[in-house]
Every structure is written in structure tokens, then in C-alpha cells.
């Protein structure tokens, strides 16, 4: 048989292409039936729902759901996380319709100890934990009560305010008043929460209580105490503002926006704005009330000065510890949070010494704290969001917020004082944005480092095996 050019082309085509009729069917048989797929999806979505409720970002929730489903043979899985719902779907080969589950997420209650247990469960699932055992473990974790009793939570909230007062170099009487004012505000919010009053009104009530207590503090001068003469009411209110902004999801909202979860980020930003507005309205109502009864406070012309450097670090550590307890953290998270707060504050102090403005220095401190936090979180097996939140909270501009509000209320007919108050509030908002951006950037750049460390650890484990 003569080899013609057509024969050569035909032979070459057979070498490089396979005929469709002769190709083998490589579709895997569906070894996971619909009932088993539903159980796997239900486990994954319950884990994701609980993580979203206790404070995990939307991207981490999505990756966790995909990871759990993949561990039990469901791949691919389509996940949609919004602010108040999670939808998950899986199409089995040969099935006429996909298996889809939806769960509604009701509210957000930070519980970092529960988040840590969920992350440990996900790790065990990836290592081969049986599905029945994982379902039982997940159900037990979801039913766990909050680690601390309400009295301990209120004391930790009051201690947070005292930590802020320490950073401003307040004397012992101002520390006591800051603790009492914050405890009264926290108790008021707790009682309103038990009565199922919306949190917006609880924020108003808390801000009102703080402002009234601060306005009454100068009356202690009539007691003859030497420490009463040096009390600065602005420190008391600023401490309480940091307390009531402690539970807000500034970093979480920014991280969701950067990760592309626009709907979830929008919901969190709206919640953040509403709750912050509640604090503002409460403080404004308190300032107007004390002005009417003749105890008005004059707005300070300059920013509140911080105390000595050593005292600043002590206050930052107290704040971080209080936040960790307030969010239900265990001993390991508390210790790591305190250490990282010192790292973040050192970054802020260093940036300030180099000539950075307050907003830029705050962003630098948040970046350093969050970057170190996400790396340390992997090594110590603690949730990164837990220690990052506690680390950057000492940088929250509570004093600037109060100074701006006070300037607006007490401005009267003086447009210069009014503009000073508005400018101060704008500066506080800039600091808040800088904190969110710095923390999100630290998390974003820290994730590849964490992934590299994880790969190295697994390679060493395989080598030892």
C-alpha cells in the first residue's frame, strides 16, 4: 500500500486526536446518593452558619464549607454567603436536579471559643473524621453555652473602659469612675437585651448613661479629695465610647468588601453605621440633658494627651484582655491577644515617632498587628479574627469622637467651634477607615505566609512519616 500524503495526514490525525465514538466514558459513578449528600451538605452549612454568627468573615465561611464537603466527596459545591443567609448546592452526576440547602443567619454574637472549636472540628474532618462523628461533634459545639456568665462579661467591659483611661494617664479616681460608668452602661445594655430591645436603642441608652456619669464627676471636688481636682470627664466618656464600639465589625466589613462579598459587606457596614449612630445619639442626648441642668462640659481645644509610654502599653494590654474575655475567648487567645496588642501599639508609636499622622500611624499599627496575628494564629491554632480584633481595639479613636460631638453640641452660635467639632469627627472617621484598611491588608498579605507555613509543616510531617 502506497503512503500518500492523505494517508500520512490521516495517521498523524489519529496520533494527535481521539475519535469521539471511541473515547471512553470517564464519568465517575455517583457513589454518594442523595440522602448522603444531603447529610454532608447539612453538616457543612451548619458549621458555616455557626462560624458566621460567632464572627468569622464570609470568605472563611465559604472556604470552610467547601473544605468540609470536599472531605466527604462532594465536589464541586456552590456556596453563596450573604449577611443573613447561606445557600449551598451540589449537582450529582446523573441527577435531574441539584441538592440545595439554605439556612438563615439570625444575628451576630461573637464567641471566639466556639469558633476555635469549630476550626478544630474542620481540621479533624479534613484528616478523615467519620461523618456520623462529625455531625455529633458539630451538634455538641453548637449547643455550647457562652463561656462566661453575664457578671464576668460586664466586669470585662468595665475593665476595657478602665484600660482606655489607663492609656490616657488617668489617676485612680478617674479609673474608678471610668469602671463604674462603663459597668452601668453595660448593665443597662444587658437588661435591655434581656427585654429584647433592639441593639440600636441599647447603644443610645449606654451612651446616655456614660455621658451623664461623666458630667456628674466634677461634683466630687466638693468631697475634698485631691484626685477629684484632676478628673477629666472627656476621658470617662472616651473610655465608654471605645467599649461600645468594641463589638462592631469594622475589620470584618472591610475584609468582606475586599474579598468580593459585596452584599455581606454592605449589611455589616449598615449595621456598623446604625450602631455607631446609636452611640452618637446617646451621647448627644446626655450632653443636652446635662447642659439643661447646668452641668455642661466645655469642649477641649486640643486632643486628649496620652500618658507615659509604659502606661500606654499597660492600658493596651488591659484592653486586649478585656476584649478577649468579652468575646468568650479561652486562656490561649487571651494571652496571644495581649501580646499582639503590644505589637500593634508599638507599630503605632513607631510610626508616630517617624512623623506619620495619627490616621496613618493607626493604619500602620493595625497592619502590623493583623499581619502578625494571622501568622501566629496558624502556629498556635487560634482564630485569627479573635486576636486581630483584640489587638487593634486600643487604636480606636474614642476620645476624638467625643471631642467632636462635644464641640458640635456646645458650639451654640459660634461657627468656628462647630466646624472644629465636624473636622474632629471627620478625623475620627478617617482613623476608623485607616484601622479597617490596615487590618484587612495585614490579613490579606499574611494569608500567603500562613499557607506557606502550612505547606512546610505538612511536608515535614510526611517526611517524618
Residue pairs with C-beta under 8 A, 6 or more apart in sequence:
1 7
27 93
28 93
29 93
30 92
30 93
30 94
30 95
31 73
32 40
32 72
32 73
32 74
32 92
34 92
34 95
34 99
36 131
37 74
37 90
37 92
37 99
38 99
38 101
39 131
39 135
40 68
40 69
40 72
40 73
40 74
40 131
41 69
41 74
41 77
41 88
41 90
41 99
41 101
42 101
43 68
43 131
43 134
43 135
43 138
44 64
44 65
44 68
44 69
44 77
44 88
45 65
45 86
45 88
45 101
45 103
46 103
46 138
46 142
47 64
47 65
47 68
47 118
47 121
47 122
47 138
48 61
48 62
48 64
48 65
48 79
48 81
48 86
48 88
49 86
49 103
49 105
50 114
50 118
50 138
50 141
50 142
51 60
51 61
51 64
51 115
51 118
52 58
52 61
52 81
52 86
52 105
52 108
53 105
53 106
53 107
53 108
53 109
53 111
54 108
54 109
54 110
54 111
54 112
54 114
54 115
54 118
55 108
55 110
55 111
55 112
55 115
55 249
55 252
55 327
55 383
55 385
55 386
55 389
56 64
56 115
56 383
56 385
57 252
57 255
57 256
57 259
57 385
58 81
58 256
58 259
58 261
58 264
58 265
59 255
59 256
59 259
59 261
60 385
61 81
61 86
62 79
62 81
64 118
64 122
65 77
65 79
65 86
65 88
66 77
66 79
67 122
67 125
67 126
68 122
68 125
68 134
69 75
69 77
69 88
69 90
70 77
71 125
71 126
71 128
72 125
72 131
74 90
76 90
77 88
77 89
77 90
78 88
78 89
78 90
79 86
79 87
79 88
80 86
80 87
80 88
81 261
81 264
82 263
82 264
82 267
83 105
83 263
83 264
83 266
83 267
83 268
84 104
84 105
84 106
84 267
85 102
85 103
85 104
85 105
86 102
86 103
86 105
87 100
87 101
87 102
88 100
88 101
88 102
89 98
89 99
89 100
89 101
90 98
90 99
91 98
91 99
92 98
92 99
108 249
108 271
109 146
110 247
110 327
110 328
111 146
111 147
111 327
111 328
112 324
112 327
112 328
112 329
112 330
112 333
112 383
112 385
112 386
113 144
113 147
113 328
113 329
113 330
113 333
114 141
114 144
114 328
115 383
115 385
115 386
116 330
116 333
116 381
116 382
116 383
116 386
117 141
117 144
118 138
118 141
119 381
119 383
120 381
121 129
121 134
121 137
121 138
121 141
124 134
124 137
125 134
129 137
146 153
146 328
147 328
147 329
147 330
148 156
148 325
148 328
150 190
152 325
153 186
153 190
153 325
153 326
154 183
154 186
154 187
154 190
155 183
156 322
156 323
156 325
156 326
157 182
157 183
157 186
157 243
157 246
157 322
157 326
158 179
158 180
158 182
158 183
158 186
159 179
159 318
159 321
159 322
160 182
160 239
160 242
160 243
160 246
160 318
160 319
160 322
160 323
160 326
160 393
161 178
161 179
161 181
161 182
161 236
161 239
161 240
161 242
161 243
162 175
162 178
162 179
162 182
162 239
162 318
163 239
163 315
163 316
163 317
163 318
163 319
163 321
163 322
163 394
164 178
164 235
164 238
164 239
164 242
164 243
164 315
164 319
164 394
164 398
165 174
165 175
165 178
165 235
165 236
165 239
165 315
166 175
166 307
166 311
166 314
166 315
166 318
167 306
167 307
167 311
167 312
167 315
167 316
167 319
167 394
168 232
168 235
168 238
168 304
168 305
168 306
168 307
168 315
168 399
169 305
169 306
169 307
169 308
169 311
170 178
170 232
170 235
170 307
171 227
171 230
171 231
172 227
173 220
173 225
173 227
173 228
173 231
174 217
174 227
174 230
174 231
174 232
174 235
174 236
177 213
177 214
177 217
177 231
177 236
178 235
178 236
178 239
178 240
180 213
181 209
181 210
181 213
181 214
181 236
181 239
181 240
182 210
182 239
182 240
182 243
184 209
184 210
184 213
185 205
185 206
185 207
185 209
185 210
185 240
185 243
185 244
186 206
186 243
188 202
188 205
188 206
188 209
189 199
189 202
189 203
189 205
189 206
192 201
192 202
192 205
193 199
193 202
199 275
199 278
200 274
200 275
200 277
200 278
201 278
202 278
203 244
203 275
203 276
203 278
203 279
203 281
203 282
204 278
204 279
204 281
204 282
204 285
205 282
206 240
206 244
206 279
206 282
207 240
207 241
207 244
207 278
207 279
207 280
207 281
207 282
207 283
207 285
207 286
208 282
208 283
208 285
208 286
208 289
209 282
209 286
210 236
210 237
210 240
210 241
210 244
210 282
210 283
210 286
211 237
211 282
211 283
211 285
211 286
211 287
211 289
211 290
212 286
212 289
212 290
213 236
214 233
214 234
214 236
214 237
214 240
214 297
215 233
215 286
215 287
215 290
215 295
215 296
215 297
216 290
216 295
217 231
217 233
217 236
218 228
218 231
218 233
218 295
219 295
220 228
220 231
221 228
221 229
221 231
232 304
233 297
234 297
234 300
234 304
234 399
234 402
234 403
234 406
235 304
235 399
237 283
237 398
237 402
238 304
238 398
238 399
238 401
238 402
239 398
240 398
241 279
241 283
241 396
241 398
241 399
241 401
241 402
242 319
242 393
242 396
242 398
244 279
245 276
245 279
245 396
245 398
246 323
246 326
246 393
246 396
247 326
248 271
248 272
248 275
248 276
249 268
249 271
249 272
250 272
250 432
250 435
250 436
250 439
251 370
251 385
251 388
251 389
251 392
251 435
251 436
251 439
251 440
251 443
252 268
252 385
253 265
253 268
253 269
253 272
253 436
254 265
254 436
254 437
254 439
254 440
255 439
255 440
255 443
256 262
256 264
256 265
256 268
257 265
257 269
258 440
258 444
279 401
280 401
280 405
283 402
283 405
284 405
284 408
284 409
287 296
287 297
287 405
287 406
287 409
287 410
288 409
290 296
290 297
291 409
291 410
296 410
297 406
297 410
298 410
299 403
299 406
299 407
299 410
299 411
299 417
299 420
299 421
300 403
300 406
303 399
303 400
303 403
304 399
304 403
306 312
307 315
309 349
312 345
312 349
313 342
313 345
313 346
315 394
316 341
316 342
316 344
316 345
316 394
317 338
317 341
317 342
319 341
319 390
319 393
319 394
320 337
320 338
320 340
320 341
320 390
320 391
320 393
320 394
321 334
321 337
321 338
321 390
323 337
323 389
323 390
323 393
324 333
324 334
324 337
324 338
324 386
324 387
324 390
325 334
327 386
327 389
327 390
329 337
329 386
329 390
332 380
332 382
333 382
333 383
333 386
333 387
333 390
336 373
336 376
336 377
336 380
336 382
336 387
337 386
337 387
337 390
337 391
338 390
340 369
340 372
340 373
340 376
340 387
340 388
340 390
340 391
341 369
341 390
341 391
341 393
341 394
343 368
343 369
343 372
343 391
344 365
344 366
344 368
344 369
344 370
344 391
344 392
344 394
344 395
345 365
345 394
345 395
346 365
346 368
347 364
347 365
347 367
347 368
347 369
348 361
348 362
348 364
348 365
348 395
349 365
350 364
351 360
351 361
351 364
351 365
352 358
352 361
356 364
358 397
358 427
358 431
359 427
359 430
359 431
359 433
359 434
360 434
362 395
362 397
362 431
362 434
362 435
362 438
363 434
363 435
363 437
363 438
364 438
365 392
365 395
365 438
366 392
366 395
366 434
366 435
366 436
366 437
366 438
366 439
366 442
367 438
367 439
367 441
367 442
368 442
369 388
369 391
369 392
369 439
369 442
370 384
370 388
370 391
370 392
370 438
370 439
370 440
370 441
370 442
370 443
370 446
371 442
371 443
371 445
371 446
372 442
372 446
373 384
373 387
373 388
373 391
373 442
373 446
374 384
374 388
374 442
374 443
374 446
374 447
374 449
374 450
375 446
375 449
375 450
375 453
376 382
376 387
377 383
377 384
377 386
377 387
377 450
378 384
378 450
378 453
378 454
379 453
384 443
384 446
388 439
388 442
388 443
392 435
392 438
392 439
395 431
395 435
396 431
396 432
396 435
397 427
397 428
397 431
397 432
400 424
400 425
400 427
400 428
400 431
401 425
401 428
403 421
403 424
404 421
404 422
404 423
404 424
404 425
404 426
404 427
404 428
405 421
405 425
406 421
407 417
407 418
407 420
407 421
407 422
407 424
408 418
408 421
408 422
408 425
409 421
410 417
411 417
411 418
411 421
